[in-house]
Amino acid sequence: MKPSDRDRWNEEAVLMALQPWELDVIERGLTCLAALASAQPEWEEVHGQESRAMAVVGKLNQVLELQGYEGGFEGLRSFLDEQAEPESSGF
């Protein structure tokens, strides 16, 4: 595979699998899971999942950084905000 093909694939890989808003939902969900696991140790189904949830968030953040979203999830949220703004018609 030529380097340019690899670079193009790397730039598009995560967004092909997941839309930017889906990544935002995943990050928020995992962060909430980690907070619940820390705050509610009696909930056995989430107990011990804090570090795993945050490790996934960290990896996704790194992937977003490598794909050009400066600041990782913060850059992604800025991108989503820009996409949500109505385009000015110029009239």
Buried (B, 14 or more C-beta within 10 A) or exposed (E): EEEEEEEEEEEEEBEEEBEBBEBBEBBEEBBEBBBBBEEEEEEEEBEEBBEEBBEBBEEBBEBBBEBEBEEBBEBBBEBBEEEEEEEEEEE
